[in-house]
Amino acid sequence: MHIDREIDTRGLNCPLPILKAKKALTDMQTGQLLKVVATDAGSVRDFQAFAKQTGNELVEQQTAGQEYIHILRRR
């Protein structure tokens, strides 16, 4: 999977990972992939809701130790 942009939101709590992802997505082209690395457990739920509300596709979510990885496709 080719990731076009990655942002690190480790150590940030809700709503900052979502806000940073939203800002990053506005600078991206349709179809591009954004990877967000977070440490906030609530980000799993938050990114699911964010994708539904904005129409961006939540391609994948993973948990790697204490990190939560979210991959979004720009609508």
Backbone as a chain_set.jsonl record, in Angstrom:
{"seq": "MHIDREIDTRGLNCPLPILKAKKALTDMQTGQLLKVVATDAGSVRDFQAFAKQTGNELVEQQTAGQEYIHILRRR", "coords": {"N": [[0.856, -1.187, 0.0], [0.665, 2.121, -0.949], [1.531, 4.905, 0.808], [0.691, 8.247, 0.843], [1.013, 10.406, 2.518], [2.072, 10.951, 5.873], [1.207, 11.411, 9.251], [2.214, 12.183, 12.567], [0.71, 11.741, 15.533], [1.26, 11.04, 18.07], [0.942, 11.008, 21.59], [-0.916, 13.008, 21.653], [-4.212, 13.938, 22.572], [-7.745, 13.373, 21.99], [-9.459, 16.189, 20.706], [-7.314, 16.413, 18.962], [-5.764, 14.551, 17.211], [-7.694, 14.053, 15.19], [-8.212, 16.653, 14.235], [-5.694, 17.346, 13.177], [-5.502, 15.415, 11.18], [-7.646, 16.134, 9.566], [-6.79, 18.64, 8.634], [-4.485, 17.852, 7.209], [-5.639, 16.248, 5.203], [-6.99, 18.158, 3.67], [-5.013, 19.25, 2.14], [-4.403, 17.332, 0.337], [-4.764, 15.234, -2.625], [-7.669, 13.83, -4.283], [-8.233, 10.429, -3.589], [-5.701, 9.922, -2.568], [-3.645, 8.5, 0.056], [-3.629, 8.788, 3.578], [-1.733, 8.32, 6.437], [-2.153, 7.982, 9.852], [-0.617, 8.082, 12.933], [-1.303, 7.319, 16.189], [-1.574, 7.597, 19.816], [-3.693, 7.664, 21.439], [-6.247, 5.811, 22.708], [-8.937, 6.274, 22.227], [-8.943, 7.212, 19.681], [-9.491, 5.268, 17.8], [-12.283, 4.834, 17.706], [-12.949, 7.508, 17.198], [-11.852, 8.035, 14.618], [-13.372, 6.321, 13.065], [-15.902, 7.486, 13.25], [-15.281, 10.009, 12.191], [-14.649, 9.374, 9.516], [-17.149, 8.493, 8.564], [-18.643, 10.864, 8.833], [-17.313, 12.681, 7.153], [-16.996, 11.509, 4.677], [-14.609, 10.558, 3.78], [-12.659, 7.651, 3.161], [-12.129, 5.115, 5.496], [-9.604, 3.156, 5.345], [-8.053, 1.287, 6.697], [-7.404, 0.096, 10.026], [-5.148, -0.368, 12.653], [-3.666, -1.888, 15.533], [-0.714, -1.468, 17.178], [1.073, -2.467, 19.606], [1.213, 0.082, 21.863], [0.305, 1.881, 20.063], [-1.908, 3.297, 17.645], [-2.923, 2.872, 14.424], [-4.129, 4.537, 11.656], [-5.505, 4.54, 8.463], [-6.475, 6.567, 5.924], [-8.389, 7.298, 3.009], [-8.458, 9.954, 0.831], [-11.385, 11.668, -0.064]], "CA": [[0.0, 0.0, 0.0], [1.46, 3.349, -1.058], [1.061, 5.99, 1.666], [1.096, 9.53, 0.265], [1.387, 11.336, 3.579], [1.963, 10.37, 7.21], [1.313, 12.378, 10.347], [2.47, 11.59, 13.874], [-0.067, 12.425, 16.575], [1.552, 10.367, 19.342], [0.923, 11.878, 22.761], [-2.02, 13.973, 21.565], [-5.524, 13.378, 22.888], [-8.911, 13.868, 21.27], [-9.71, 15.949, 19.281], [-6.162, 16.833, 18.155], [-5.445, 13.695, 16.053], [-8.701, 14.279, 14.134], [-7.994, 17.989, 13.653], [-4.48, 17.295, 12.352], [-5.826, 14.613, 9.989], [-8.537, 16.949, 8.728], [-5.935, 19.643, 7.987], [-3.634, 17.157, 6.239], [-6.464, 15.797, 4.082], [-7.363, 19.279, 2.803], [-3.876, 19.52, 1.254], [-4.156, 16.144, -0.472], [-5.597, 15.013, -3.804], [-8.634, 12.74, -4.202], [-7.671, 9.089, -3.75], [-4.432, 9.748, -1.876], [-3.746, 7.861, 1.364], [-3.04, 9.441, 4.746], [-1.512, 7.436, 7.583], [-2.11, 8.713, 11.118], [-0.158, 7.262, 14.049], [-1.792, 7.938, 17.418], [-1.456, 6.806, 21.047], [-4.97, 7.816, 22.135], [-7.118, 4.66, 22.423], [-10.2, 6.791, 21.715], [-8.815, 7.574, 18.263], [-10.08, 4.205, 16.97], [-13.694, 5.229, 17.57], [-13.015, 8.85, 16.62], [-11.598, 8.002, 13.178], [-14.522, 5.668, 12.427], [-16.947, 8.516, 13.159], [-14.778, 11.042, 11.291], [-14.785, 8.883, 8.145], [-18.578, 8.515, 8.217], [-19.118, 12.242, 8.747], [-16.662, 13.467, 6.099], [-17.004, 10.817, 3.39], [-13.3, 9.974, 3.499], [-12.718, 6.216, 3.426], [-11.218, 4.547, 6.488], [-9.13, 1.967, 4.642], [-7.5, 0.296, 7.62], [-7.023, 0.488, 11.382], [-4.332, -1.397, 13.288], [-3.095, -1.577, 16.836], [0.65, -1.997, 17.277], [1.502, -2.14, 20.965], [0.479, 1.22, 22.412], [0.02, 2.807, 18.965], [-3.081, 3.035, 16.813], [-2.608, 3.342, 13.069], [-5.338, 4.763, 10.862], [-5.209, 4.89, 7.073], [-7.651, 7.196, 5.311], [-8.308, 7.672, 1.597], [-9.097, 11.259, 0.59], [-12.542, 11.584, -0.946]], "C": [[0.898, 1.245, 0.0], [0.82, 4.454, -0.219], [1.592, 7.308, 1.099], [1.577, 10.518, 1.32], [1.188, 10.649, 4.925], [2.069, 11.478, 8.246], [1.422, 11.616, 11.668], [1.695, 12.384, 14.92], [0.135, 11.734, 17.923], [1.562, 11.388, 20.474], [-0.191, 12.907, 22.754], [-3.337, 13.261, 21.852], [-6.603, 14.032, 22.042], [-9.18, 15.33, 21.647], [-8.503, 16.23, 18.383], [-5.78, 15.883, 17.021], [-6.414, 13.893, 14.884], [-8.461, 15.619, 13.451], [-6.767, 18.01, 12.756], [-4.728, 16.491, 11.071], [-6.686, 15.419, 9.027], [-7.725, 17.985, 7.952], [-5.064, 19.004, 6.904], [-4.43, 16.744, 5.006], [-6.836, 16.943, 3.142], [-6.256, 19.617, 1.805], [-3.573, 18.369, 0.299], [-5.133, 16.047, -1.641], [-6.565, 13.852, -3.553], [-7.938, 11.405, -4.449], [-6.357, 8.857, -3.03], [-4.672, 9.183, -0.476], [-2.981, 8.638, 2.429], [-2.93, 8.418, 5.859], [-1.373, 8.308, 8.822], [-1.685, 7.729, 12.203], [-0.529, 7.992, 15.331], [-1.545, 7.021, 18.614], [-2.734, 6.892, 21.876], [-5.894, 6.668, 21.739], [-8.463, 5.096, 21.848], [-10.153, 7.133, 20.243], [-9.421, 6.514, 17.352], [-11.541, 4.552, 16.671], [-13.82, 6.562, 16.839], [-12.818, 8.826, 15.1], [-12.712, 7.282, 12.427], [-15.642, 6.692, 12.227], [-16.554, 9.605, 12.169], [-14.973, 10.623, 9.829], [-16.248, 8.921, 7.699], [-19.074, 9.935, 7.991], [-18.555, 12.991, 7.541], [-16.702, 12.808, 4.73], [-15.646, 10.31, 2.961], [-13.36, 8.505, 3.905], [-11.685, 5.816, 4.469], [-10.789, 3.192, 5.941], [-8.718, 0.88, 5.622], [-7.263, 0.915, 8.988], [-6.254, -0.68, 11.978], [-3.94, -0.924, 14.676], [-1.736, -2.249, 16.876], [1.204, -1.583, 18.637], [0.612, -1.043, 21.53], [0.073, 2.223, 21.325], [-1.174, 2.324, 18.142], [-2.807, 3.677, 15.461], [-3.902, 3.381, 12.261], [-4.902, 5.155, 9.456], [-6.504, 5.339, 6.418], [-7.386, 7.493, 3.846], [-9.106, 8.955, 1.414], [-10.238, 11.11, -0.397], [-12.394, 12.534, -2.116]], "O": [[1.777, 1.391, 0.85], [-0.297, 4.888, -0.501], [2.797, 7.464, 0.899], [2.436, 11.359, 1.054], [0.256, 9.864, 5.101], [2.911, 12.37, 8.136], [0.814, 10.563, 11.857], [1.987, 13.554, 15.164], [-0.713, 11.83, 18.81], [2.111, 12.481, 20.342], [-0.393, 13.608, 23.747], [-3.548, 12.125, 21.427], [-6.402, 15.097, 21.458], [-9.127, 15.663, 22.831], [-8.65, 16.28, 17.162], [-5.486, 16.368, 15.929], [-6.0, 13.9, 13.725], [-8.503, 15.709, 12.224], [-6.79, 18.624, 11.689], [-4.225, 16.845, 10.005], [-6.474, 15.384, 7.814], [-7.945, 18.185, 6.757], [-4.924, 19.553, 5.812], [-3.944, 16.878, 3.883], [-6.984, 16.725, 1.939], [-6.52, 20.198, 0.753], [-2.604, 18.423, -0.458], [-6.184, 16.688, -1.648], [-6.306, 12.995, -2.709], [-7.158, 11.263, -5.39], [-5.93, 7.712, -2.89], [-5.744, 9.355, 0.104], [-1.853, 9.083, 2.216], [-3.899, 7.735, 6.189], [-0.582, 9.25, 8.847], [-2.302, 6.678, 12.378], [-0.128, 9.137, 15.543], [-1.335, 5.819, 18.452], [-2.834, 6.245, 22.919], [-6.284, 6.555, 20.577], [-9.065, 4.363, 21.064], [-11.194, 7.324, 19.613], [-9.828, 6.832, 16.234], [-11.966, 4.556, 15.516], [-14.681, 6.73, 15.976], [-13.532, 9.516, 14.373], [-12.972, 7.598, 11.266], [-16.253, 6.752, 11.16], [-17.388, 10.075, 11.395], [-15.411, 11.425, 9.004], [-16.547, 9.338, 6.579], [-19.841, 10.185, 7.062], [-19.237, 13.841, 6.967], [-16.467, 13.473, 3.721], [-15.521, 9.698, 1.901], [-14.029, 8.152, 4.876], [-10.505, 6.142, 4.34], [-11.516, 2.205, 6.057], [-8.997, -0.3, 5.409], [-6.962, 2.103, 9.102], [-6.649, -1.837, 11.831], [-3.889, 0.274, 14.956], [-1.619, -3.451, 16.639], [1.737, -0.485, 18.794], [-0.599, -1.221, 21.659], [-0.445, 3.296, 21.636], [-1.406, 1.127, 17.974], [-2.5, 4.865, 15.369], [-4.654, 2.409, 12.193], [-4.029, 6.006, 9.285], [-7.488, 4.602, 6.363], [-6.282, 7.895, 3.481], [-10.276, 9.035, 1.79], [-10.077, 10.494, -1.45], [-13.277, 12.602, -2.971]]}, "num_chains": 1, "name": "protein.A"}
